[in-house]
Structures are given as structure tokens and as C-alpha cells.
Amino acid sequence: MEYKEFKNILKKNELTVKKFSELADTSYNTCNTWSRNNKVPNWVKPFLNLYEKNKQLEESKDNDCGEYNALAKALQDVINKEK
């Protein structure tokens, strides 16, 4: 992958090179070297794909909990009105 694609994927996932280097346990200087070579190692793209999928699952889980809580509250309101 070229460095430009790497940067685009980072931007899409709201990551900086610094944050990526911390997540991937790779030195920041190493990540910056990729820009000079315009070549990013092969393991980075699958890593970022998994990061993105995990982020989506976490957001989905949070949304599902919010929907469940709203439904539970609505049901409780109905029960309270019947009393």
C-alpha cells in the first residue's frame, strides 16, 4: 500500500499517525519512514481493516444498548400508567 492510501484510511478512522503507532505498537519514527519510502508494510492494511470493523461493532453495540434502554423505559411507562 502507498503512504497516501494509509493516510486516507487513518483519516477515515479518525486516527493520527501517532495514535496508529501506539495502537500497532510500532515506533512513530518507523511510521514516518513509510512516507519517505511511499511504501507501507503489508500487515498494516489488514490491521486497519480489523480496527475499523471492531470500531463499527462497538458503535453498533452502543446503539443496540441505547435502543434497548429506550424500549425498556417505554415499557416501564406503560406499566406505571396501568397501575
Secondary structure, DSSP 8 states (H G I E B T S, - for coil): --HHHHHHHHHHTT--HHHHHHHTT--HHHHHHHHHHT---TTHHHHHHHHHHHHHHHHHHHHHHHHHHHHHHHHHHHHHHH-
